[in-house]
Amino acid sequence: MKIKFIFLLCSAIAFSVTSYTQSFVSEKNTGADFPVVAASQTTSIYVDEHDDWLVHKAASLLQHDIEMITGKKPGVISSLPSSAESIIIIGTIKGSSTINQLIKTKKLNVDDIKDKWEAFTLQTISNPIKGIKNALIIAGSDKRGAAYGTFTLSEQIGVSPWYWWADVPAKKKAEVYVKKGSYTYPSPSVKYRGIFINDEAPAFSGWTKEKFGGVNHLVYEHIFELLLRLKANYLWPAMWGNAFNDDDTLNPILANKWGIVMGTSHHEPMLRAQQEWKRYGSGAWDYTKNDTALRAFWKKGIENMDHHESIVTIGMRGDGDMPMTKGTAIDLLERIVAAQRKIIEEVTGKPASETPQDWALYKEVQDYYDQGMRVPDDVTLLLCDDNWGNIRRLPKLNDKPRKGGYGIYYHFDYVGGPRNYKWINTNNIARVWEQMHLAYEYGARQIWVVNVGDLKPMEFPISFFLDYAYNVNNWNEDNLNDYYTQWAAKQFGKTYSKDIAGVMMKYAQYAARRKPELLDAKTYSLENYYEAERITNDWNALLTSAEKINNELPSEYKDAFYQLVLHPVKAYTNLQNLYTAVARNNFYYKNNSPLANKYADEAKQFYANDSLITLEYNQLNNGKWNHMMDQTHIGYTYWQQPEQQKMPEVKYVFTEPKRSIDSSKLIVKDITLTDVAPDFEPDPPDVNRNIFYELDGYVSIAASHYTNKKDAPGIHWKIIPNIGKDGDGITSFPVTAPTQSINKNTPYLEYEFHTSDTGAFKLNAYFSPTLNFQNDSTGLQYAISIDDEKPQIISINNDENKPRVWDGWAANNIIIKTTNHSINKNGKHTIKYQMISPAVILQKIVLDFGGLKPSYLGPEETIFNLKNN
């Protein structure tokens, strides 16, 4: 009876929770739920007439969202009715007199959000005000908090943040209820979270010119709304040929109204665009020769800032995103920063420390920092990746805390060496999560901004980046794959969400293996390990899966599905088929076989298909996205894109074959354990272990398929799914663990393998291309040994500053380290891989006994898993 009493008591108390992930919307009323739209009523939305403009705008958009979902349009009012069954009240704690009255009468509890940054609460209240029976309160600690609360309700009732930008249809419902209770959302994990529109022609620029007459406030209002729906707050605007404040005077005014914190890119100091200097600057962009003109130019930028919420980029790079000087001129840059901060103080009339600023340690500017240059404590140090998603530097755990903290400038799109990548999304969120988790754990929590290029092809990674920045506690190595399913469900409904997630997950891994701009006929081996054939078959199978879903989806989802899922799969699959056909043409031409002609014709057809796929995208929804896929991507000869695409060269054979073709080079037969290890009979204790064997002079091991592992106090091995080029990766957690020495307590992984060879061999260890983010003299290290030999301690990245070395890591998306070993007997042996540094991600191990042949991914795994046989 006591247990039953407690249960009934708990059931009678309104549900209350503080979390980022809460489900509070239902299509059915349990009896006590709040009706947003019911069969017989549509609840009005109330906003205090004196509350912030953004609160009114959010209420108006909620009105629109409810109408899209239910077909019923609620009223938006600014005076409370004398009586009502129910009402939605939206406001800020400071701006809404009604919310303040509810707080004073203790009807509304805001203790968890008061005076917090961008926090909000949703609460259902009975009899909140005389004459009103029920209310749903959306209360924000500030204007963005109120907007986030409103858009959280919109998303839960069925409106995707991408409803305009990707044509995701609203999920129709006859009735919508909010479950009785209190739902509180605390401040975001990262304070400033946003994107950089790196508008490289011809895509975004061509689209905006055609649809809006340029990059003006009509475009930016769509971007502002998207950012708020994604719970972001920060924007670096388009800059190549554009000037946010100068092109359209409504741009900064509306950004401030929408609550978007504005900044400028890493090489545009003092809130002035590069284009503004081209338009109004006098003399050289050189502080040693033209300091007076530059200071006057910068002063105007701070004057234009007015009262608008901004983060001022300080420092200086050369004109056009180039180095400022040859070498590292620390004294000069320190003088520049001091002059800029003096300008900030003169214009604002306040200490410079009261105006948010960042110093972007981008490319060569990081050298200034590494060589000892420092800026005042209130300035955020904006650390950067290498433009390829690998973070270059992070603060040390024992560094003195900074008032301005640290941030990250990251890339989903890039123009530069070793090759541009800006056509379609090639960002694997497993790697994005791993690197941004690393950044957060090492204290980079003030600003996260990501270069998204033209925005449109990057919808999915943008969602993940901003979701993770909003709450880093929601996603980890154990549930990362669930993000695909949840995101797919939000866009397309639950029916197909798992199938769509499966396609998106494979696409992310396949596309990240090599950027399409770097792909060519030589990338995957045609002759070794059946690699080109296998990879091409994988892409074709993925396209078949995507097209099957597309055929079954309701028609209203097809435009969104094409943009978000089908197009990138279709486009990359066609490109892979093109280069495989070219490779086969080359092979058969060398063998003087008429088959060369077949593959030459196929290559030409795939090349033509590429243009047709682009056209299909550009014509979606009556041409709404025309030009968004205009980026050239075939025919690169160096880092910059070609002006026009160029068909890869193919050749025809016009004579009879002069020699036979060694077709064995194109085929790999099926193998069995007895083919390679007929005398291998594992003992009974091995029956639940992964073991590996030698095949044709090599052993190939997926790192996640260890035979044994040993954790240590406070350190444990975990698998990161799909982070590898052809599988999972494994690393130690936490990423802040101290460097380990070799002793009996060192965490390790063991891999058992069996070989028929003896003598010297090479061990190739494949790692994610993590950089030396702590700037240690040794770089990130691991230890490796075979059987009882002395472990070799190896650095994965102490040579990262050699341009050709880094070019290879970035282009191939892998670091391969080779060690030499020897065994004096065949049969059973054990690799011991030991942790030295944290944050080292092992993907694969390949042993070469003299039979290893060149290939991009390395040979497939030679595993015999007794659990599955």
C-alpha positions in Angstrom: 0.0 0.0 0.0 2.9 2.4 0.8 4.3 1.9 -2.7 1.0 2.5 -4.4 0.5 5.7 -2.3 3.8 7.1 -3.4 3.0 6.3 -7.0 -0.3 8.1 -6.8 1.3 11.0 -5.1 4.0 11.3 -7.8 1.3 11.1 -10.5 -0.6 14.0 -9.0 2.4 16.3 -9.1 3.0 18.2 -12.4 6.0 16.8 -14.2 9.1 19.1 -14.0 12.5 18.6 -15.6 15.6 20.6 -16.5 17.2 19.2 -19.6 18.0 20.1 -23.2 16.2 17.1 -24.7 12.6 16.9 -23.6 9.5 15.7 -25.5 6.4 17.6 -24.5 4.1 17.6 -27.5 1.3 15.1 -28.1 -1.5 14.7 -30.7 -3.9 13.4 -28.0 -5.1 14.9 -24.8 -4.7 12.7 -21.8 -7.1 14.9 -19.9 -4.9 17.5 -18.4 -2.8 18.6 -21.3 -2.7 22.0 -22.8 -4.5 22.5 -26.2 -2.5 24.4 -28.8 -5.0 23.3 -31.3 -8.0 21.1 -30.4 -11.0 20.0 -32.4 -13.1 22.9 -31.1 -10.5 25.6 -30.4 -7.3 27.2 -31.5 -5.5 28.9 -28.7 -4.4 32.5 -29.1 -0.8 33.7 -28.6 -0.2 36.6 -26.3 2.8 38.9 -26.3 3.2 42.0 -24.1 3.2 45.0 -26.5 6.3 46.4 -24.7 8.3 43.3 -25.0 11.2 43.0 -27.5 10.7 43.0 -31.3 12.1 39.4 -31.5 9.5 38.1 -29.1 6.8 39.5 -31.3 8.5 38.1 -34.4 8.8 34.6 -32.8 5.1 34.7 -31.9 4.2 35.6 -35.5 6.3 32.7 -36.8 4.7 30.3 -34.3 1.3 31.5 -35.6 2.5 30.6 -39.1 3.9 27.3 -38.0 0.7 26.2 -36.3 -1.3 27.1 -39.4 1.1 25.0 -41.6 0.7 22.0 -39.3 -3.1 22.1 -38.5 -4.6 24.4 -41.1 -5.9 26.6 -38.3 -4.4 30.1 -37.7 -4.3 31.3 -34.1 -4.6 34.9 -33.2 -1.6 36.9 -32.0 -2.8 39.5 -29.4 -1.2 42.1 -27.1 -3.9 42.5 -24.6 -5.2 39.7 -22.4 -8.9 38.7 -22.7 -11.2 39.0 -19.8 -11.9 35.3 -20.1 -10.5 32.4 -22.0 -10.3 28.6 -21.8 -6.6 28.7 -22.7 -3.9 31.1 -23.9 -0.2 30.9 -24.9 1.9 33.6 -23.3 5.4 34.3 -24.8 7.8 36.8 -23.3 11.0 37.7 -21.5 11.4 38.0 -17.8 12.3 41.6 -18.0 10.0 42.6 -20.9 6.7 41.0 -20.1 4.6 42.5 -17.3 2.3 39.5 -17.4 5.2 37.1 -16.9 6.5 39.3 -14.1 3.1 39.2 -12.5 3.0 35.4 -12.7 6.4 35.3 -11.0 5.3 37.6 -8.2 2.2 35.6 -7.5 4.4 32.4 -7.5 2.4 30.9 -10.4 5.5 30.8 -12.5 8.9 29.6 -11.3 11.9 31.0 -13.2 14.6 30.4 -10.6 16.5 28.1 -12.9 16.7 30.6 -15.8 16.7 34.1 -14.2 19.8 36.2 -15.1 21.0 33.3 -17.3 22.2 33.5 -20.9 19.6 32.3 -23.5 17.8 30.0 -21.1 14.0 29.4 -21.2 11.2 27.5 -19.6 7.9 26.2 -20.9 5.2 25.6 -18.2 1.6 24.8 -18.2 -0.4 26.7 -15.5 -3.9 26.3 -14.3 -5.8 29.5 -13.5 -2.8 31.8 -14.1 -4.8 35.0 -14.3 -8.4 35.8 -13.4 -10.7 34.6 -16.2 -8.2 32.4 -17.9 -8.4 28.7 -17.1 -5.1 27.4 -18.6 -1.9 28.9 -19.9 1.2 27.7 -21.6 4.0 30.0 -20.7 7.1 30.3 -22.8 9.5 32.5 -20.7 13.0 33.5 -21.8 15.8 34.8 -19.6 16.4 37.1 -22.6 15.0 37.7 -26.1 16.9 34.8 -27.7 15.8 32.5 -24.8 12.2 33.4 -25.6 12.7 32.8 -29.3 14.4 29.5 -28.7 11.6 28.4 -26.5 9.1 29.3 -29.2 11.0 27.6 -32.0 11.4 24.5 -29.8 7.7 24.3 -29.6 7.5 24.8 -33.4 9.9 22.0 -34.0 8.2 19.6 -31.7 4.8 20.2 -33.3 6.4 19.3 -36.7 8.1 22.3 -38.4 11.7 21.6 -39.3 14.2 24.4 -39.0 14.9 23.6 -42.7 11.3 24.1 -43.8 12.3 27.0 -46.1 16.0 26.3 -46.8 15.4 22.6 -47.8 11.7 22.6 -48.5 11.0 20.2 -45.7 7.2 20.0 -45.4 5.3 20.5 -42.1 4.1 17.3 -40.5 0.3 17.6 -40.6 -1.7 17.1 -37.4 -5.4 17.7 -36.6 -4.7 18.5 -33.0 -1.7 19.5 -30.9 -1.3 19.4 -27.2 1.5 20.3 -24.7 1.8 17.7 -21.9 1.1 19.2 -18.5 4.3 20.1 -16.7 7.3 22.3 -16.6 10.2 22.1 -19.0 13.3 24.1 -18.4 16.2 24.5 -20.8 19.4 25.9 -19.3 22.1 28.1 -20.9 23.8 26.6 -24.0 27.1 24.8 -23.6 28.9 27.2 -26.0 28.1 31.0 -25.6 28.4 32.1 -29.3 27.4 29.5 -31.9 27.2 30.3 -35.6 28.2 30.0 -39.2 30.3 31.8 -41.8 28.8 32.2 -45.3 32.0 31.8 -47.4 30.2 32.8 -50.6 32.4 31.5 -53.4 31.1 32.1 -56.8 29.2 30.8 -58.7 26.7 29.1 -56.4 25.5 31.3 -53.5 26.4 34.5 -55.4 24.5 33.4 -58.5 21.5 32.2 -56.6 21.1 35.4 -54.5 21.5 37.6 -57.5 18.8 35.8 -59.4 16.4 35.4 -56.5 16.9 38.5 -54.4 18.9 40.9 -56.5 22.1 40.3 -54.4 23.1 39.4 -50.9 20.8 41.8 -49.1 18.4 41.8 -46.1 15.9 39.7 -47.9 18.4 36.8 -48.0 19.7 37.5 -44.5 16.3 37.4 -42.9 16.0 33.8 -44.0 19.5 33.1 -42.6 18.6 34.9 -39.3 15.5 32.8 -38.9 17.3 29.6 -39.7 20.0 30.4 -37.1 17.4 31.0 -34.4 15.5 27.9 -35.2 18.8 26.0 -34.9 19.4 27.8 -31.6 22.4 29.6 -33.0 23.2 33.3 -32.4 26.3 34.3 -34.4 27.1 35.1 -38.0 30.0 35.9 -40.2 28.3 37.3 -43.3 29.2 36.7 -46.9 32.4 38.6 -47.8 33.7 37.8 -51.3 32.4 40.7 -53.3 30.0 41.7 -50.5 30.0 44.0 -47.5 27.3 43.3 -45.0 27.0 46.8 -43.5 27.5 48.7 -46.7 25.5 46.8 -49.3 22.2 47.1 -47.6 21.8 49.4 -44.6 18.9 47.3 -43.3 21.3 44.3 -42.9 22.8 45.3 -39.5 19.5 46.8 -38.2 17.6 43.6 -38.9 20.4 41.4 -37.5 20.1 43.3 -34.2 16.3 43.0 -34.2 16.6 39.2 -34.9 19.1 38.9 -32.0 21.9 37.7 -34.2 25.4 38.7 -32.9 27.4 39.9 -35.9 31.1 39.5 -36.5 33.5 39.5 -39.5 35.8 36.9 -40.8 39.2 36.2 -39.5 40.9 38.6 -41.8 38.4 41.5 -41.6 39.2 43.5 -38.5 37.0 46.0 -36.7 33.7 45.0 -38.2 34.7 46.2 -41.7 34.5 44.1 -44.8 37.4 43.6 -47.2 35.2 45.1 -49.9 34.8 48.3 -47.9 38.5 48.9 -48.0 38.4 48.3 -51.8 35.5 50.9 -52.0 36.7 53.5 -49.6 40.2 52.8 -48.5 43.1 55.0 -49.4 46.6 53.7 -50.0 48.1 50.3 -49.2 46.6 47.8 -46.7 49.9 48.0 -44.8 50.1 49.4 -41.3 53.8 50.2 -41.6 53.1 52.6 -44.5 49.5 53.6 -44.0 48.6 53.5 -40.3 46.6 56.8 -40.3 44.3 55.8 -43.1 43.8 52.3 -41.6 42.9 53.7 -38.1 40.3 56.1 -39.6 38.9 53.2 -41.6 38.7 51.0 -38.5 37.1 53.8 -36.4 34.2 54.0 -38.9 33.6 50.2 -38.3 33.2 50.7 -34.6 31.0 53.8 -35.1 28.8 51.7 -37.4 28.5 49.1 -34.7 26.5 51.5 -32.6 24.5 49.6 -30.0 24.3 46.4 -32.1 25.4 43.2 -30.4 28.7 42.3 -32.0 32.1 40.5 -31.6 34.9 42.6 -33.0 37.7 40.8 -34.8 41.0 42.4 -33.9 44.5 41.9 -35.4 45.3 42.0 -39.1 46.1 39.8 -42.0 47.2 40.8 -45.5 44.7 42.0 -48.1 42.6 39.2 -49.6 43.1 36.7 -46.8 46.9 36.6 -47.2 49.8 36.8 -44.7 50.4 40.3 -43.4 54.2 40.1 -43.8 56.9 37.7 -44.5 57.9 36.0 -41.2 56.4 36.8 -37.8 56.2 40.5 -37.0 55.1 40.3 -33.4 55.9 43.9 -32.4 53.9 45.2 -35.4 50.9 43.1 -34.6 51.0 44.1 -31.0 51.0 47.8 -32.0 48.0 47.1 -34.3 46.0 45.5 -31.6 46.8 48.3 -29.1 45.7 50.9 -31.7 42.4 49.0 -32.4 41.5 48.7 -28.7 42.2 52.4 -28.2 39.7 53.1 -31.1 37.1 50.9 -29.4 37.5 52.8 -26.2 37.3 56.2 -27.9 34.2 55.4 -29.9 32.2 53.4 -27.2 33.3 55.6 -24.3 33.9 52.4 -22.3 36.9 50.2 -21.5 37.8 48.0 -24.4 37.2 45.0 -22.2 33.4 45.7 -22.3 33.2 45.1 -26.0 33.5 41.4 -27.0 36.5 40.8 -29.3 38.2 37.9 -30.8 41.7 37.3 -32.2 41.6 34.6 -34.9 44.8 32.4 -34.8 44.3 31.4 -38.4 47.1 30.0 -40.6 50.3 32.0 -40.0 48.7 34.1 -37.2 49.0 31.0 -35.0 52.8 31.4 -35.4 52.6 34.7 -33.6 50.8 33.0 -30.7 53.2 30.1 -30.7 56.2 32.4 -30.5 54.8 34.3 -27.5 52.5 37.0 -28.6 49.6 37.6 -26.3 46.5 39.8 -26.3 44.6 41.2 -23.3 42.8 38.7 -21.2 39.3 39.8 -22.2 39.9 38.9 -25.9 38.6 35.5 -27.0 41.4 33.5 -28.7 39.7 32.0 -31.7 41.7 28.8 -32.4 41.4 27.2 -35.8 41.4 23.9 -37.6 43.7 23.2 -40.6 40.8 24.0 -43.0 40.3 20.2 -43.3 38.5 19.6 -40.0 41.6 18.9 -37.8 42.1 21.3 -35.0 45.6 22.8 -34.9 45.9 24.1 -31.4 44.0 23.9 -28.0 44.8 25.5 -24.7 46.7 23.4 -22.2 44.6 22.1 -19.2 46.8 24.0 -16.7 46.7 27.3 -18.6 45.5 30.2 -16.6 41.8 30.9 -17.3 41.0 33.8 -19.6 38.1 36.2 -19.2 37.5 36.1 -22.9 38.0 32.4 -23.1 38.8 30.4 -26.2 36.8 29.6 -29.4 37.0 27.5 -32.5 36.9 28.5 -36.2 36.1 25.2 -38.1 35.5 24.3 -41.8 32.9 22.3 -43.7 34.0 24.1 -46.9 37.4 25.4 -48.0 39.2 27.2 -50.8 42.9 26.4 -50.8 45.5 23.7 -50.8 45.9 20.9 -51.3 42.5 21.2 -53.1 39.3 23.2 -52.8 36.3 21.3 -51.5 33.0 23.2 -51.8 30.7 21.2 -54.2 28.8 18.9 -51.9 28.9 17.9 -48.3 31.8 15.6 -47.4 31.8 16.0 -43.6 31.5 12.9 -41.5 29.9 14.0 -38.2 31.8 11.3 -36.3 34.9 13.3 -37.0 33.2 16.6 -36.3 31.9 15.3 -33.0 35.3 13.9 -32.0 37.2 17.2 -32.8 34.6 19.5 -31.2 34.4 17.2 -28.2 38.2 17.6 -27.9 37.9 21.4 -28.2 35.2 21.6 -25.5 37.0 19.4 -23.1 40.2 21.5 -23.5 38.2 24.6 -22.7 37.3 26.2 -26.1 33.8 27.1 -25.2 33.2 30.8 -25.9 32.8 30.9 -29.7 32.2 28.1 -32.2 31.9 29.3 -35.8 32.0 27.0 -38.9 32.7 27.9 -42.5 29.7 26.5 -44.4 30.5 27.8 -47.9 27.3 28.3 -49.8 25.2 27.0 -46.9 22.8 24.8 -49.0 24.8 21.6 -49.4 25.7 21.6 -45.7 22.3 21.3 -44.0 23.0 18.1 -42.1 26.5 18.9 -40.7 25.3 22.5 -39.8 22.4 20.9 -37.8 24.8 18.7 -36.0 27.5 21.3 -35.3 24.9 23.7 -33.8 23.0 21.1 -31.9 26.2 19.9 -30.4 27.3 23.4 -29.6 24.0 24.0 -27.9 24.3 21.0 -25.7 27.5 18.9 -25.7 26.0 16.5 -23.2 23.4 15.2 -25.7 25.8 13.4 -28.0 28.7 11.1 -27.4 30.5 8.1 -28.9 27.8 5.7 -27.7 24.8 7.4 -29.2 26.3 9.3 -32.2 24.6 7.1 -34.8 21.2 7.9 -33.2 21.6 11.5 -34.4 21.1 10.4 -38.0 17.9 8.7 -37.1 16.5 11.5 -35.0 17.4 14.1 -37.7 15.9 12.0 -40.4 12.7 11.7 -38.4 12.4 15.4 -37.9 12.7 16.0 -41.7 10.8 13.0 -43.1 8.8 11.4 -40.3 9.5 8.2 -38.4 8.3 5.7 -41.0 11.5 5.9 -43.1 13.8 7.5 -40.6 16.0 4.4 -39.9 16.4 3.6 -43.6 17.3 7.2 -44.4 19.7 7.3 -41.5 21.4 4.2 -42.8 21.9 5.9 -46.2 23.2 9.1 -44.7 25.6 7.3 -42.3 27.2 5.4 -45.1 27.3 8.5 -47.3 29.1 10.4 -44.6 31.8 7.8 -44.3 32.1 7.1 -48.1 32.3 10.8 -49.0 34.8 11.6 -46.3 37.3 9.1 -47.6 38.4 11.5 -50.3 36.9 14.8 -51.3 35.3 14.5 -54.8 37.5 17.4 -56.0 40.6 15.1 -55.3 39.1 12.0 -56.8 40.5 10.7 -60.0 41.0 7.4 -62.0 44.0 6.5 -59.9 42.5 7.0 -56.4 41.3 3.4 -55.9 43.4 0.5 -57.2 41.9 -1.3 -60.1 44.4 -4.2 -59.8 44.9 -4.7 -56.1 42.4 -6.0 -53.6 39.5 -5.5 -56.0 39.4 -2.0 -54.5 38.0 0.2 -57.3 35.3 -2.4 -58.1 34.4 -2.8 -54.4 34.2 1.0 -53.8 32.1 1.5 -56.9 29.8 -1.3 -56.0 29.4 0.2 -52.5 28.3 3.5 -54.0 26.0 1.9 -56.5 24.3 -0.1 -53.7 23.9 3.0 -51.7 22.3 4.8 -54.6 19.9 1.9 -55.0 18.9 2.2 -51.4 18.4 5.9 -51.6 16.3 5.6 -54.8 14.2 2.9 -53.2 13.3 5.2 -50.3 12.7 8.0 -52.7 10.2 5.9 -54.7 8.3 5.0 -51.5 8.3 8.4 -49.9 5.1 10.5 -50.1 5.4 13.0 -52.9 5.5 16.1 -50.6 8.9 14.9 -49.2 10.6 14.3 -52.5 12.1 17.8 -53.0 13.6 17.8 -49.5 14.8 14.2 -49.9 16.6 15.1 -53.1 18.4 18.0 -51.6 19.3 16.4 -48.3 19.9 12.8 -49.2 19.4 11.6 -52.8 21.4 14.3 -54.6 24.7 14.0 -52.8 24.5 10.2 -53.1 23.6 10.3 -56.7 26.2 13.0 -57.6 29.1 11.2 -55.8 28.1 7.8 -57.1 28.1 9.0 -60.7 31.5 10.7 -60.2 32.9 7.4 -58.8 31.5 5.5 -61.7 33.1 8.1 -64.1 36.6 7.6 -62.7 36.2 3.8 -62.4 35.2 3.8 -66.1 38.3 5.9 -67.0 40.5 3.6 -65.0 39.2 0.6 -66.8 39.5 2.3 -70.1 43.2 3.0 -69.3 43.8 -0.6 -68.3 42.2 -2.2 -71.4 43.8 0.4 -73.7 47.3 -0.6 -72.3 46.3 -4.2 -73.0 45.1 -3.2 -76.6 41.6 -4.7 -75.8 38.4 -3.5 -77.5 36.9 -3.4 -74.0 38.7 0.0 -73.7 36.1 1.4 -76.1 33.2 0.2 -74.0 34.6 1.9 -70.9 35.4 5.1 -72.9 31.8 5.3 -73.9 30.6 4.7 -70.4 32.9 7.4 -69.0 31.5 9.9 -71.5 28.0 9.0 -70.4 28.8 9.4 -66.7 30.4 12.8 -67.5 27.2 13.8 -69.3 25.1 12.5 -66.4 27.0 14.8 -64.0 25.5 17.9 -65.8 22.1 16.3 -65.8 22.2 15.7 -62.1 23.2 19.3 -61.5 20.4 20.5 -63.7 17.9 18.3 -61.8 19.0 19.9 -58.5 18.9 23.5 -59.9 15.3 22.9 -61.3 13.9 21.7 -58.0 10.7 23.4 -56.8 10.4 25.5 -59.9 14.0 26.5 -59.9 14.0 27.8 -56.3 17.7 26.7 -55.9 19.0 27.5 -59.3 22.8 28.0 -59.3 23.3 26.3 -55.9 25.0 23.3 -57.7 26.9 25.3 -60.3 30.3 24.7 -58.6 32.8 23.0 -61.0 34.3 19.8 -59.6 35.8 17.8 -62.5 39.0 18.7 -64.2 41.1 20.1 -61.3 44.8 20.5 -62.2 45.9 22.3 -59.0 44.3 23.6 -55.8 41.9 26.1 -57.5 38.9 24.9 -59.4 38.8 24.9 -63.2 36.8 27.6 -64.9 34.9 24.9 -66.8 34.6 21.2 -66.2 36.8 19.0 -68.4 36.1 15.4 -69.4 39.0 13.0 -68.3 40.9 11.7 -71.2 39.9 8.3 -72.6 41.4 6.3 -75.5 40.0 4.0 -78.1 41.5 0.8 -79.5 41.0 0.3 -83.3 43.1 -2.9 -83.9 42.9 -6.5 -82.9 44.4 -7.4 -79.5 48.1 -8.1 -79.7 48.4 -9.8 -76.4 46.2 -11.5 -73.9 44.9 -9.6 -70.8 46.0 -10.7 -67.4 42.5 -10.5 -66.0 43.6 -12.0 -62.7 44.9 -8.6 -61.8 41.2 -7.5 -61.6 39.8 -10.3 -59.6 40.2 -11.5 -56.0 38.9 -14.9 -55.3 36.9 -15.8 -52.2 39.2 -16.9 -49.4 38.7 -19.3 -46.5 40.8 -19.9 -43.4 42.1 -23.1 -44.7 43.5 -21.4 -47.7 46.0 -19.5 -45.6 46.3 -21.3 -42.3 45.5 -25.0 -42.7 47.3 -25.8 -39.5 45.5 -23.2 -37.4 43.5 -24.8 -34.6 42.7 -22.2 -31.9 42.4 -23.5 -28.3 38.9 -23.4 -26.7 39.6 -20.2 -24.8 39.9 -18.4 -28.1 36.3 -19.1 -29.2 35.1 -15.6 -28.3 38.0 -13.6 -29.6 38.8 -11.8 -32.9 41.9 -13.3 -34.5 43.6 -12.5 -37.8 45.6 -14.4 -40.3 48.2 -13.8 -43.0 47.0 -13.7 -46.6 49.4 -13.4 -49.5 52.1 -11.8 -47.4 50.0 -9.4 -45.4 47.6 -9.2 -42.4 44.9 -6.6 -42.2 43.2 -5.6 -39.0 40.3 -3.2 -38.2 41.4 -1.5 -35.0 38.0 -1.8 -33.4 38.2 -5.6 -33.6 40.7 -6.0 -30.9 41.3 -9.4 -29.3 41.9 -8.1 -25.8 41.9 -4.8 -24.1 43.0 -3.4 -20.8 41.7 -0.2 -19.3 43.3 1.7 -16.5 41.9 3.6 -13.5 40.2 6.6 -15.0 41.0 5.7 -18.6 39.0 3.4 -20.9 39.0 2.4 -24.5 35.9 3.3 -26.6 34.9 2.8 -30.2 33.9 5.8 -32.2 31.5 4.4 -34.9 32.1 5.2 -38.6 34.9 7.6 -38.0 37.4 5.5 -40.0 37.7 5.6 -43.8 36.4 2.0 -44.0 35.2 1.3 -40.5 35.1 2.4 -36.9 38.0 3.9 -34.9 39.1 3.3 -31.4 40.6 5.7 -28.8 41.0 6.3 -25.1 38.8 8.4 -23.0 38.7 10.9 -21.5 40.6 13.0 -24.0 42.0 15.0 -21.2 43.8 12.0 -19.6 47.5 12.6 -18.8 50.3 11.2 -21.0 51.1 7.6 -20.0 54.4 6.0 -19.5 55.1 2.3 -20.3 54.5 0.1 -17.3 52.2 -2.7 -16.1 49.3 -0.3 -15.8 49.4 1.3 -19.2 46.2 0.9 -21.1 46.5 -1.4 -24.1 44.8 -3.2 -27.0 46.0 -6.6 -28.2 45.5 -8.1 -31.6 46.2 -11.8 -32.1 47.3 -12.9 -35.6 48.6 -16.0 -37.2 51.3 -16.1 -39.9 53.1 -18.6 -42.0 56.0 -16.2 -42.6 59.0 -15.4 -40.4 61.7 -12.7 -40.4 61.4 -8.9 -40.8 58.1 -7.2 -41.6 56.6 -3.8 -41.5 53.6 -2.7 -39.4 51.5 0.1 -40.8 49.2 1.8 -38.3 46.4 4.0 -39.7 45.3 7.0 -37.7 42.8 9.8 -38.0 44.8 12.9 -39.0 44.7 14.5 -35.5 47.3 17.3 -35.2 49.7 18.2 -32.4 47.1 20.4 -30.7 49.1 20.8 -27.6 52.2 21.9 -29.5 54.4 19.4 -27.6 57.9 18.6 -28.9 57.0 15.0 -29.3 53.5 15.3 -30.8 50.8 12.7 -30.0 52.4 9.3 -29.3 51.5 5.6 -29.1 53.6 2.5 -28.3 53.6 -0.6 -30.4 55.2 -4.1 -30.0 55.0 -7.6 -31.2 55.0 -10.4 -28.6 57.7 -9.7 -26.0 59.8 -7.2 -27.9 60.5 -3.8 -26.4 57.7 -1.3 -27.3 58.5 1.4 -29.8 57.2 4.8 -28.9 56.1 6.6 -32.1 54.7 10.1 -32.7 51.9 10.3 -35.2 52.3 14.0 -36.0 55.7 15.5 -35.0 56.4 16.2 -38.6 53.1 18.0 -39.4 54.8 21.3 -40.2 56.4 19.8 -43.4 54.0 21.0 -46.1 54.1 17.9 -48.3 53.6 15.7 -45.2 50.5 17.6 -44.1 49.2 17.8 -47.7 49.2 14.0 -47.8 47.4 13.7 -44.4 44.7 16.1 -45.5 44.2 14.9 -49.0 44.1 11.2 -47.9 42.3 11.8 -44.6 44.7 9.5 -42.8 48.1 9.4 -41.1 50.0 6.1 -41.7 53.0 5.4 -39.4 55.3 2.5 -40.2 57.4 0.5 -37.8 59.9 -2.4 -38.4 59.6 -5.7 -36.6 60.8 -9.3 -36.8 59.5 -12.7 -35.7 61.5 -15.9 -35.7 58.7 -18.4 -35.9 55.4 -18.7 -37.7 52.0 -19.3 -36.0 50.4 -17.3 -33.3 51.6 -13.7 -32.4 50.3 -10.7 -30.6 50.4 -7.0 -31.4 50.3 -4.8 -28.3 49.2 -1.3 -29.0 49.6 0.9 -25.9 48.3 4.4 -25.1 50.8 7.1 -24.5 48.8 10.3 -25.5 45.1 10.8 -25.4 43.0 11.8 -28.5 44.9 9.3 -30.8 42.3 7.5 -33.0 43.5 4.2 -34.4 41.6 3.0 -37.5 43.5 0.1 -38.9 46.7 -2.0 -38.7 48.3 -3.7 -41.7 51.3 -6.0 -41.5 53.5 -6.3 -44.6 55.5 -9.5 -44.9 56.4 -8.5 -48.5 53.1 -9.1 -50.1 51.4 -5.8 -49.5 50.4 -4.0 -52.7 49.5 -0.3 -53.2 45.9 0.8 -52.6 44.1 3.8 -51.2 42.3 2.1 -48.2 44.7 -0.8 -47.7 43.5 -4.4 -48.0 40.2 -5.6 -46.5 40.4 -7.2 -43.1 41.8 -10.7 -42.8 39.7 -11.7 -39.8 38.5 -15.0 -38.5 35.9 -14.3 -35.9 35.0 -17.5 -34.2 31.9 -16.0 -32.7 30.3 -15.8 -36.1 31.5 -19.1 -37.6 
